[in-house]
Amino acid sequence: MAITAKQVKQLRDMTGSGMMDCKKALTETNGDMDAAVEVLRKKGQAKAEKKASRIAAEGICMIAADGNQKAAVVEVNSETDFVAQNDKFRTYVAKVANQALNSDAADMDAFMAEAWAEDPSKTVKDALVDMIAVISEKLSIRRFEKVTAENGMLATYVHGGGRIGVIIDAETAVCNDAIAEALQNIAMQVAAMSPKYVSQDEIPQSYRDHEKEILLAQAIEENNKLPENKRKPQNIIEKMLIGRLNKQFKEICLNDQVYVKAEDGKQSVGKYLEQVGKANGTALKIKKFVRFETGEGIEKRQDNFAEEVMAQVKG
């Protein structure tokens, strides 16, 4: 049967696939729209599998929130920054973030297997495969984290159009504009300064021991380079390490970091929170934070740009 332009447009609107792909699918199924959708989905699956060996290290982080009591951050990766800035891709990531916000999944496997909110006949994984077919790049939902406030409120911050996403979970008896502004400032602090822990109480002993071992080795090497009459004994070197370790631990613990907006350039985040809390008649404490940075920990492939362009030209 003859396939009309109207049918092709309808299928394209339904799937987001290319015009020629839609026409081929309709021709293959004799104009059966539902069957054509399935054909395109199967082709999308094939494309997804073909792209599975590629490295998706670009992309964006996005946050969905329900007031200041519930929030979820997701990282969805693409192969290129060009796709990461694509409106269709960003709309899809926003849907993934909303999915995570309303999900009870405990891990990525459960999340990928649950029904896709936009179309419950599909799973989250199915929707991802469909998007891969539309974008024609490897895409990956890398991670998500959902946070619910208890005895306090949340603050969220997205930096650089999605390069970094932060959620702050604070304990406070007062949830007013002043507290919200302070927590927003702390979210920006976390984005900029990338702490590992809220306080030094959270630092594992294994990490402490490892850092001490490294600094001790450095100190011994520096000491051995000195003239023999100026070298320090081992017990003195170890005492000197205490100061170095404390400095390092302050840099990686949020409460001990210098607050980036401190007027005196010295006030710590902990002291800033204490000051804001006191001014608003409450104890203000950061319980936890979540910080996602796009592509962190993923080894990016270094391509030759000229070769990449030629590869695309050759299809």
Residue frames relative to the residue before (quaternion, step in Angstrom):
aa qw qx qy qz dx dy dz
M 1.0000 0.0000 0.0000 0.0000 0.00 0.00 0.00
A 0.5270 -0.6329 0.4601 0.3317 3.59 -1.13 0.58
I 0.2918 -0.7489 0.5755 0.1508 3.56 -0.96 0.95
T 0.2897 -0.7872 0.5245 0.1458 3.57 -0.71 1.08
A 0.6300 -0.5360 0.4097 0.3847 3.53 -1.28 0.44
K 0.6056 0.5667 -0.3481 0.4370 3.57 1.12 -0.68
Q 0.6455 0.5105 -0.3145 0.4731 3.59 1.01 -0.83
V 0.6449 0.5270 -0.3175 0.4534 3.56 0.95 -0.89
K 0.6619 0.5061 -0.2985 0.4654 3.57 0.94 -0.92
Q 0.6357 0.5365 -0.3241 0.4505 3.58 1.00 -0.86
L 0.6822 0.4774 -0.2880 0.4730 3.56 0.92 -0.92
R 0.6297 0.5327 -0.3339 0.4563 3.55 1.04 -0.75
D 0.6500 0.5143 -0.3082 0.4669 3.57 1.00 -0.85
M 0.6661 0.5133 -0.2943 0.4541 3.57 1.07 -0.76
T 0.8212 0.2886 -0.1018 0.4815 3.57 0.95 -0.90
G 0.3776 -0.7307 0.4883 0.2916 3.57 1.15 -0.56
S 0.4671 0.6799 -0.4424 0.3519 3.60 1.27 0.14
G 0.6612 -0.5240 0.3730 0.3862 3.56 -1.31 0.32
M 0.6646 -0.5318 0.3587 0.3831 3.55 -1.24 0.57
M 0.6927 0.4768 -0.2852 0.4599 3.60 0.84 -0.97
D 0.6265 0.5283 -0.3380 0.4627 3.58 1.05 -0.77
C 0.6500 0.5167 -0.3099 0.4631 3.57 1.03 -0.83
K 0.6599 0.5079 -0.3135 0.4564 3.57 0.93 -0.87
K 0.6477 0.5159 -0.3159 0.4632 3.59 0.98 -0.85
A 0.6582 0.5129 -0.3088 0.4565 3.57 0.96 -0.88
L 0.6638 0.4955 -0.2993 0.4736 3.59 0.98 -0.82
T 0.6328 0.5202 -0.3258 0.4721 3.57 1.03 -0.76
E 0.6557 0.5310 -0.2935 0.4494 3.55 0.99 -0.92
T 0.7723 0.3334 -0.1661 0.5145 3.58 1.07 -0.75
N 0.4691 -0.7077 0.4197 0.3209 3.57 1.29 0.35
G 0.7422 -0.4518 0.2241 0.4413 3.55 0.96 0.89
D 0.4578 0.6677 -0.4604 0.3643 3.60 1.27 0.13
M 0.3757 -0.7807 0.4573 0.2005 3.57 -0.29 1.30
D 0.6769 0.4916 -0.3005 0.4581 3.61 0.86 -0.94
A 0.6585 0.4995 -0.3033 0.4743 3.55 1.00 -0.88
A 0.6328 0.5350 -0.3306 0.4517 3.58 1.06 -0.75
V 0.6054 0.5449 -0.3448 0.4665 3.56 1.09 -0.74
E 0.6595 0.5104 -0.3010 0.4625 3.57 0.96 -0.89
V 0.6171 0.5419 -0.3369 0.4605 3.57 1.05 -0.80
L 0.6821 0.4826 -0.2844 0.4701 3.56 0.90 -0.94
R 0.6255 0.5288 -0.3386 0.4632 3.58 1.04 -0.71
K 0.6519 0.5074 -0.3150 0.4673 3.56 1.00 -0.83
K 0.6460 0.4982 -0.3158 0.4844 3.55 1.04 -0.77
G 0.6058 0.5518 -0.3401 0.4614 3.52 1.13 -0.70
Q 0.6274 0.5290 -0.3248 0.4701 3.55 1.04 -0.81
A 0.6459 0.5167 -0.3173 0.4639 3.57 0.96 -0.86
K 0.6484 0.5073 -0.3165 0.4713 3.57 0.98 -0.85
A 0.6381 0.5358 -0.3285 0.4447 3.57 0.99 -0.84
E 0.6678 0.4964 -0.2978 0.4679 3.56 0.96 -0.88
K 0.6393 0.5364 -0.3186 0.4495 3.57 1.03 -0.82
K 0.7250 0.4309 -0.2288 0.4861 3.56 1.09 -0.76
A 0.4367 0.7522 -0.4290 0.2436 3.60 1.27 -0.20
S 0.6804 0.4982 -0.2980 0.4472 3.61 1.09 -0.62
R 0.5467 0.6185 -0.4032 0.3950 3.59 1.23 -0.17
I 0.4464 -0.6798 0.5152 0.2706 3.56 -1.26 0.39
A 0.1100 -0.7801 0.6145 0.0415 3.56 -0.73 1.10
A 0.1104 0.8311 -0.5293 0.1298 3.57 -0.03 1.31
E 0.5847 0.5147 -0.3865 0.4937 3.58 1.29 0.02
G 0.3163 0.7642 -0.5304 0.1863 3.60 -1.17 -0.44
I 0.3776 -0.7112 0.5396 0.2457 3.54 -1.25 -0.44
C 0.3224 -0.6616 0.6305 0.2466 3.49 -1.41 0.29
M 0.0074 -0.8025 0.5965 -0.0126 3.56 -0.98 0.78
I 0.2379 -0.7793 0.5697 0.1069 3.56 -1.13 0.72
A 0.1102 -0.7377 0.6615 0.0781 3.54 -1.14 0.79
A 0.0349 -0.8238 0.5655 -0.0187 3.58 -0.91 0.88
D 0.2440 -0.7155 0.6357 0.1560 3.50 -1.29 0.59
G 0.7856 -0.2057 0.0858 0.5772 3.56 0.09 1.32
N 0.6663 -0.4673 0.3565 0.4589 3.57 -0.96 -0.86
Q 0.5826 0.6141 -0.3520 0.3995 3.57 1.24 0.44
K 0.7988 0.1129 -0.0527 0.5886 3.56 1.18 -0.42
A 0.1144 0.7932 -0.5895 0.1008 3.60 -0.91 0.89
A 0.0974 -0.7721 0.6248 0.0633 3.55 -1.24 0.51
V 0.1522 -0.7649 0.6200 0.0854 3.55 -1.07 0.79
V 0.0815 -0.7895 0.6076 0.0290 3.57 -1.02 0.84
E 0.1765 -0.7261 0.6460 0.1563 3.53 -1.32 0.40
V 0.0208 -0.7750 0.6312 -0.0208 3.54 -0.78 1.10
N 0.2168 -0.8226 0.5199 0.0772 3.56 -0.67 1.14
S 0.1249 -0.7407 0.6556 0.0766 3.48 -1.30 0.61
E 0.6134 -0.5595 0.3985 0.3898 3.58 -1.26 0.15
T 0.8146 0.1890 -0.0674 0.5442 3.58 1.00 -0.79
D 0.5681 -0.5892 0.4580 0.3468 3.52 -1.23 0.56
F 0.5557 0.6141 -0.3845 0.4077 3.58 1.16 -0.60
V 0.6787 0.4636 -0.2820 0.4949 3.57 0.92 -0.91
A 0.6191 0.5710 -0.3437 0.4155 3.60 1.01 -0.79
Q 0.7095 0.4240 -0.2534 0.5026 3.59 1.18 -0.53
N 0.4644 0.6932 -0.4279 0.3475 3.57 1.32 -0.03
D 0.5173 -0.6739 0.4319 0.3028 3.59 -0.82 0.99
K 0.6382 0.5323 -0.3311 0.4469 3.59 0.99 -0.82
F 0.6507 0.5062 -0.3042 0.4774 3.58 1.02 -0.85
R 0.6761 0.4988 -0.2972 0.4536 3.60 0.88 -0.91
T 0.6153 0.5298 -0.3405 0.4742 3.57 1.09 -0.69
Y 0.6393 0.5222 -0.3154 0.4681 3.56 1.03 -0.84
V 0.6613 0.5055 -0.3145 0.4563 3.61 0.89 -0.89
A 0.6088 0.5442 -0.3479 0.4606 3.59 1.07 -0.71
K 0.6451 0.5086 -0.3142 0.4759 3.58 1.06 -0.75
V 0.6225 0.5243 -0.3358 0.4742 3.58 1.06 -0.73
A 0.6426 0.5227 -0.3205 0.4596 3.59 0.99 -0.82
N 0.6568 0.4939 -0.3052 0.4811 3.59 0.99 -0.81
Q 0.5938 0.5539 -0.3486 0.4680 3.56 1.12 -0.71
A 0.6767 0.4947 -0.2852 0.4648 3.57 0.91 -0.97
L 0.6186 0.5672 -0.3372 0.4265 3.57 1.04 -0.80
N 0.7760 0.3274 -0.1599 0.5149 3.56 1.02 -0.80
S 0.5172 0.6570 -0.3974 0.3782 3.56 1.30 0.20
D 0.2735 -0.7302 0.5996 0.1805 3.54 -1.27 0.54
A 0.3604 0.7609 -0.4722 0.2612 3.57 1.32 0.16
A 0.3541 -0.7564 0.5188 0.1825 3.55 -0.98 0.91
D 0.8009 0.0863 -0.0442 0.5909 3.59 1.20 -0.40
M 0.7243 -0.4559 0.2977 0.4229 3.56 -1.31 0.16
D 0.6227 0.5484 -0.3544 0.4311 3.60 0.95 -0.75
A 0.6774 0.4759 -0.2862 0.4825 3.57 0.91 -0.92
F 0.6322 0.5375 -0.3291 0.4506 3.57 1.02 -0.79
M 0.6945 0.4822 -0.2822 0.4533 3.58 0.85 -0.96
A 0.6966 0.4846 -0.2698 0.4551 3.58 1.14 -0.59
E 0.5904 0.6035 -0.3808 0.3771 3.61 1.16 -0.33
A 0.6497 -0.5370 0.3731 0.3877 3.56 -1.24 0.47
W 0.4455 -0.6838 0.5214 0.2492 3.55 -1.00 0.93
A 0.4776 -0.7212 0.4232 0.2695 3.58 -0.58 1.16
E 0.6516 0.5301 -0.3134 0.4429 3.60 1.05 -0.73
D 0.7822 -0.0025 0.0346 0.6221 3.56 1.20 -0.62
P 0.2650 -0.8298 0.4727 0.1332 3.61 0.10 1.30
S 0.5575 0.5903 -0.4081 0.4174 3.61 1.21 -0.19
K 0.7030 0.3888 -0.2420 0.5441 3.57 1.31 -0.26
T 0.4071 -0.6467 0.5690 0.3038 3.54 -1.31 0.26
V 0.6784 -0.4450 0.3698 0.4528 3.56 -1.30 0.11
K 0.6370 0.5263 -0.3223 0.4619 3.58 1.04 -0.78
D 0.6284 0.5318 -0.3355 0.4580 3.60 0.97 -0.81
A 0.6644 0.5059 -0.3032 0.4591 3.57 0.92 -0.92
L 0.6184 0.5355 -0.3355 0.4671 3.58 1.10 -0.70
V 0.6427 0.5207 -0.3139 0.4661 3.57 0.98 -0.90
D 0.6335 0.5252 -0.3251 0.4660 3.57 0.99 -0.83
M 0.6697 0.4996 -0.3015 0.4594 3.58 0.97 -0.85
I 0.5989 0.5524 -0.3558 0.4577 3.59 1.09 -0.68
A 0.6409 0.5271 -0.3171 0.4591 3.57 1.03 -0.82
V 0.6693 0.4964 -0.2906 0.4704 3.59 1.04 -0.80
I 0.7403 0.4308 -0.2213 0.4663 3.59 0.86 -1.04
S 0.2154 -0.8035 0.5127 0.2124 3.58 1.18 -0.74
E 0.6105 0.4403 -0.3936 0.5278 3.53 0.99 0.99
K 0.5512 -0.5633 0.4743 0.3923 3.54 -1.22 0.36
L 0.0521 -0.7743 0.6307 0.0020 3.56 -0.92 1.00
S 0.0416 -0.8084 0.5871 0.0015 3.56 -1.11 0.60
I 0.2654 -0.6961 0.6396 0.1895 3.56 -0.96 0.93
R 0.2161 -0.8511 0.4689 0.0949 3.54 -0.08 1.31
R 0.7985 -0.1551 0.1630 0.5583 3.58 0.87 -0.93
F 0.0490 -0.7662 0.6384 0.0552 3.52 -1.33 0.29
E 0.0145 -0.7724 0.6328 0.0528 3.53 -1.28 0.35
K 0.1869 -0.7778 0.5960 0.0701 3.51 -0.94 0.99
V 0.0895 -0.7962 0.5982 0.0160 3.58 -0.94 0.92
T 0.0939 -0.7776 0.6207 0.0352 3.56 -0.97 0.93
A 0.4255 -0.7220 0.4873 0.2455 3.57 -0.80 1.02
E 0.0270 -0.7517 0.6586 0.0195 3.53 -1.18 0.71
N 0.8358 -0.0001 -0.0534 0.5464 3.58 -0.67 1.13
G 0.7846 0.2479 -0.1739 0.5410 3.57 0.94 0.81
M 0.4519 -0.6656 0.5132 0.2990 3.56 -1.05 -0.80
L 0.3993 -0.6990 0.5438 0.2371 3.53 -1.33 0.31
A 0.1021 -0.7339 0.6611 0.1179 3.52 -1.36 0.28
T 0.1324 -0.7985 0.5841 0.0610 3.58 -1.06 0.74
Y 0.0105 -0.7894 0.6137 -0.0094 3.54 -1.21 0.55
V 0.1023 -0.7670 0.6317 0.0461 3.55 -0.97 0.93
H 0.1537 -0.8152 0.5568 0.0419 3.55 -0.71 1.10
G 0.8577 0.1808 -0.1194 0.4662 3.52 -1.20 0.66
G 0.6650 -0.5344 0.3128 0.4175 3.56 0.99 0.78
G 0.7672 -0.3284 0.1786 0.5213 3.56 1.22 0.38
R 0.4263 0.7021 -0.4798 0.3085 3.60 1.20 0.16
I 0.7915 0.0920 -0.0260 0.6036 3.58 1.07 -0.80
G 0.0678 -0.7828 0.6177 0.0340 3.57 -1.03 0.83
V 0.0578 -0.8183 0.5715 -0.0197 3.59 -0.81 1.02
I 0.0727 -0.7483 0.6571 0.0553 3.54 -1.16 0.78
I 0.1496 -0.7721 0.6140 0.0674 3.57 -0.92 0.97
D 0.1319 -0.7704 0.6213 0.0564 3.57 -0.92 0.99
A 0.0048 -0.8365 0.5454 -0.0532 3.58 -0.42 1.24
E 0.3273 -0.7020 0.5971 0.2086 3.52 -1.23 0.62
T 0.2369 0.7578 -0.5714 0.2076 3.57 -0.72 1.11
A 0.3989 -0.7147 0.5231 0.2374 3.56 -1.05 0.77
V 0.7158 0.3452 -0.2148 0.5677 3.57 1.31 -0.26
C 0.0644 -0.7999 0.5966 0.0030 3.57 -0.83 1.03
N 0.2486 0.7824 -0.5287 0.2158 3.56 0.45 1.22
D 0.7510 -0.3993 0.2749 0.4483 3.59 -1.30 -0.05
A 0.6373 0.5395 -0.3303 0.4400 3.58 1.00 -0.77
I 0.6537 0.4921 -0.3027 0.4887 3.56 1.00 -0.86
A 0.6430 0.5299 -0.3168 0.4531 3.57 0.97 -0.89
E 0.6513 0.5099 -0.3117 0.4676 3.59 0.98 -0.82
A 0.6433 0.5227 -0.3200 0.4589 3.58 0.97 -0.84
L 0.6802 0.4841 -0.2897 0.4680 3.57 0.93 -0.89
Q 0.5952 0.5413 -0.3560 0.4755 3.58 1.14 -0.61
N 0.6301 0.5249 -0.3217 0.4733 3.58 1.05 -0.78
I 0.6592 0.5001 -0.3074 0.4699 3.57 1.01 -0.81
A 0.6087 0.5432 -0.3504 0.4600 3.58 1.07 -0.70
M 0.6496 0.4988 -0.3063 0.4852 3.57 1.05 -0.79
Q 0.5983 0.5561 -0.3427 0.4641 3.58 1.12 -0.69
V 0.6664 0.5009 -0.2966 0.4657 3.57 0.89 -0.95
A 0.6373 0.5255 -0.3259 0.4598 3.58 1.00 -0.82
A 0.7332 0.4520 -0.2354 0.4502 3.57 0.87 -0.98
M 0.8111 0.3290 -0.1323 0.4651 3.58 0.83 -1.03
S 0.2628 -0.8394 0.4518 0.1494 3.58 1.34 -0.08
P 0.0661 0.8073 -0.5816 0.0753 3.62 0.57 1.06
K 0.4218 -0.6975 0.5158 0.2638 3.57 -1.22 0.42
Y 0.7998 0.1499 -0.0397 0.5799 3.57 1.11 -0.72
V 0.5508 -0.5793 0.4721 0.3719 3.57 -1.28 0.31
S 0.8025 -0.0401 0.0666 0.5915 3.57 0.85 -0.99
Q 0.6718 -0.5181 0.3485 0.3985 3.56 -1.27 0.29
D 0.5283 0.6310 -0.4066 0.3967 3.57 1.21 -0.37
E 0.6780 0.5124 -0.2836 0.4443 3.58 1.14 -0.62
I 0.5347 0.6435 -0.4137 0.3590 3.62 1.19 -0.33
P 0.3953 -0.7290 0.5012 0.2473 3.63 -0.61 1.05
Q 0.5798 -0.5943 0.4273 0.3579 3.57 -1.10 0.68
S 0.6049 0.5689 -0.3546 0.4298 3.58 1.06 -0.71
Y 0.6492 0.5001 -0.3080 0.4833 3.59 1.05 -0.79
R 0.6288 0.5373 -0.3285 0.4561 3.58 0.99 -0.86
D 0.6787 0.4980 -0.2848 0.4585 3.56 0.89 -1.01
H 0.6496 0.5271 -0.3133 0.4494 3.56 0.99 -0.89
E 0.6821 0.4797 -0.2913 0.4688 3.59 0.89 -0.91
K 0.6261 0.5303 -0.3367 0.4620 3.58 1.05 -0.76
E 0.6336 0.5416 -0.3210 0.4496 3.57 1.01 -0.85
I 0.6713 0.4975 -0.2921 0.4652 3.58 0.94 -0.91
L 0.6896 0.4781 -0.2814 0.4655 3.57 0.85 -0.97
L 0.6223 0.5395 -0.3378 0.4556 3.58 1.08 -0.72
A 0.6463 0.5158 -0.3137 0.4668 3.57 0.99 -0.88
Q 0.6445 0.5142 -0.3150 0.4702 3.59 1.01 -0.82
A 0.6691 0.5111 -0.2955 0.4514 3.58 0.93 -0.94
I 0.6475 0.5132 -0.3167 0.4659 3.57 0.99 -0.82
E 0.6455 0.5165 -0.3177 0.4644 3.57 1.00 -0.85
E 0.6492 0.5031 -0.3121 0.4776 3.59 0.97 -0.86
N 0.6534 0.5293 -0.3044 0.4474 3.57 0.98 -0.90
N 0.6718 0.5174 -0.2932 0.4415 3.58 0.98 -0.86
K 0.6301 0.5401 -0.3307 0.4494 3.58 1.23 -0.43
L 0.5762 0.5945 -0.3702 0.4213 3.56 1.29 -0.31
P 0.6074 -0.5102 0.4327 0.4285 3.60 -1.21 0.36
E 0.6344 -0.5903 0.3401 0.3653 3.57 -0.99 0.81
N 0.6851 0.4976 -0.2930 0.4440 3.60 1.01 -0.74
K 0.7025 0.4324 -0.2648 0.4994 3.59 1.30 -0.16
R 0.4822 0.6778 -0.4349 0.3448 3.58 1.27 -0.03
K 0.3740 -0.7310 0.5366 0.1947 3.52 -1.12 0.81
P 0.5196 -0.6273 0.4697 0.3405 3.60 -1.10 0.62
Q 0.6989 -0.5076 0.3191 0.3900 3.57 -1.26 0.54
N 0.6715 0.5101 -0.3181 0.4332 3.61 0.87 -0.84
I 0.6301 0.5137 -0.3309 0.4792 3.60 1.10 -0.62
I 0.6244 0.5399 -0.3318 0.4567 3.58 1.01 -0.84
E 0.6743 0.4989 -0.2987 0.4551 3.58 0.91 -0.91
K 0.6281 0.5192 -0.3356 0.4726 3.61 1.08 -0.65
M 0.6369 0.5304 -0.3176 0.4606 3.56 1.07 -0.78
L 0.5970 0.5949 -0.3493 0.4095 3.55 1.16 -0.65
I 0.5565 0.6264 -0.3893 0.3827 3.57 1.11 -0.65
G 0.6701 0.4985 -0.2929 0.4654 3.56 0.94 -0.91
R 0.6566 0.5112 -0.3081 0.4610 3.58 0.96 -0.84
L 0.6631 0.5080 -0.3022 0.4593 3.54 0.96 -0.91
N 0.6485 0.5205 -0.3218 0.4527 3.59 0.92 -0.88
K 0.6360 0.5255 -0.3205 0.4653 3.57 1.01 -0.82
Q 0.6761 0.4965 -0.2912 0.4599 3.56 0.93 -0.93
F 0.6679 0.5027 -0.3027 0.4579 3.58 0.95 -0.87
K 0.6149 0.5407 -0.3483 0.4564 3.61 1.08 -0.65
E 0.6535 0.5339 -0.3084 0.4391 3.57 1.08 -0.73
I 0.7543 0.3833 -0.2135 0.4883 3.59 1.09 -0.62
C 0.6556 0.4686 -0.3140 0.5020 3.60 1.29 -0.02
L 0.5223 -0.6924 0.4078 0.2856 3.55 -0.63 1.18
N 0.6970 0.4964 -0.2931 0.4264 3.60 0.72 -1.03
D 0.7232 0.4400 -0.2383 0.4761 3.59 1.13 -0.68
Q 0.5116 0.6438 -0.4323 0.3700 3.60 1.20 -0.25
V 0.5118 -0.5855 0.5125 0.3641 3.56 -1.20 0.48
Y 0.4543 -0.6875 0.4984 0.2692 3.57 -0.80 1.03
V 0.4833 -0.7268 0.4060 0.2710 3.59 -0.61 1.14
K 0.7309 0.3811 -0.2371 0.5141 3.61 1.17 -0.47
A 0.3145 0.7771 -0.4965 0.2252 3.58 1.24 0.24
E 0.4488 -0.7143 0.4725 0.2550 3.58 -0.75 1.05
D 0.7330 0.3920 -0.2331 0.5046 3.58 1.07 -0.71
G 0.4639 -0.7025 0.4290 0.3274 3.58 1.30 -0.06
K 0.7000 0.4599 -0.2592 0.4810 3.58 1.27 0.14
Q 0.5537 0.6475 -0.3938 0.3452 3.59 1.10 -0.68
S 0.3639 -0.7297 0.5378 0.2141 3.57 -0.90 0.94
V 0.6534 -0.4920 0.3947 0.4184 3.56 -1.30 0.30
G 0.6350 0.5475 -0.3224 0.4394 3.56 0.99 -0.87
K 0.6770 0.4799 -0.2854 0.4795 3.58 0.95 -0.89
Y 0.6127 0.5427 -0.3433 0.4606 3.58 1.08 -0.72
L 0.6650 0.4962 -0.2996 0.4710 3.59 0.91 -0.90
E 0.6248 0.5346 -0.3264 0.4662 3.56 1.06 -0.79
Q 0.6570 0.5205 -0.2978 0.4569 3.56 0.99 -0.89
V 0.6769 0.4812 -0.2873 0.4771 3.60 0.90 -0.93
G 0.6447 0.5320 -0.3169 0.4482 3.57 0.97 -0.86
K 0.6608 0.5127 -0.3004 0.4585 3.55 0.92 -0.95
A 0.6656 0.5142 -0.2990 0.4507 3.58 0.99 -0.85
N 0.7564 0.3498 -0.1879 0.5197 3.57 1.22 -0.50
G 0.5409 -0.6870 0.3643 0.3206 3.54 1.26 0.42
T 0.6790 0.4321 -0.3126 0.5045 3.58 1.01 0.78
A 0.4472 -0.6101 0.5592 0.3393 3.54 -1.32 0.27
L 0.1311 -0.8020 0.5817 0.0344 3.58 -0.71 1.10
K 0.0722 0.8191 -0.5551 0.1251 3.55 -0.51 1.23
I 0.3485 -0.7061 0.5745 0.2233 3.58 -1.02 0.83
K 0.2679 -0.7780 0.5510 0.1391 3.57 -0.66 1.12
K 0.7756 -0.1727 0.1374 0.5914 3.57 0.98 -0.87
F 0.1216 -0.7578 0.6270 0.1337 3.53 -1.29 0.16
V 0.2060 -0.7315 0.6342 0.1424 3.54 -1.27 0.51
R 0.0006 0.7969 -0.6032 0.0317 3.57 -0.84 0.98
F 0.0551 -0.7773 0.6267 -0.0038 3.56 -0.65 1.17
E 0.0430 -0.7661 0.6403 0.0370 3.56 -0.99 0.84
T 0.5228 -0.6792 0.4182 0.3008 3.54 -0.72 1.09
G 0.8638 0.1482 -0.1226 0.4657 3.53 -0.91 1.01
E 0.4269 0.7064 -0.4881 0.2837 3.63 1.19 -0.02
G 0.8115 0.2414 -0.2029 0.4920 3.53 -0.90 0.99
I 0.6229 0.5028 -0.3529 0.4845 3.59 1.27 -0.04
E 0.3659 -0.7209 0.5437 0.2253 3.56 -0.82 0.97
K 0.2679 -0.7855 0.5395 0.1419 3.56 -0.60 1.13
R 0.4307 -0.6857 0.5264 0.2593 3.52 -1.01 0.89
Q 0.2781 -0.7509 0.5779 0.1576 3.58 -0.97 0.88
D 0.0746 -0.8218 0.5648 0.0046 3.57 -0.30 1.26
N 0.4598 -0.6150 0.5582 0.3141 3.51 -1.28 0.51
F 0.4503 -0.7319 0.4336 0.2712 3.59 -0.53 1.18
A 0.6549 0.5150 -0.3226 0.4493 3.59 0.91 -0.87
E 0.6582 0.5009 -0.3037 0.4729 3.57 0.97 -0.86
E 0.6265 0.5451 -0.3331 0.4466 3.57 1.05 -0.79
V 0.6580 0.5042 -0.3076 0.4672 3.58 0.96 -0.89
M 0.6592 0.5089 -0.3112 0.4578 3.58 0.95 -0.89
A 0.6289 0.5421 -0.3338 0.4463 3.57 1.05 -0.79
Q 0.6623 0.4997 -0.3006 0.4704 3.56 1.06 -0.79
V 0.6289 0.5356 -0.3299 0.4569 3.57 1.07 -0.79
K 0.7066 0.4534 -0.2562 0.4792 3.56 1.02 -0.85
G 0.4541 -0.7088 0.4267 0.3306 3.58 1.34 -0.17
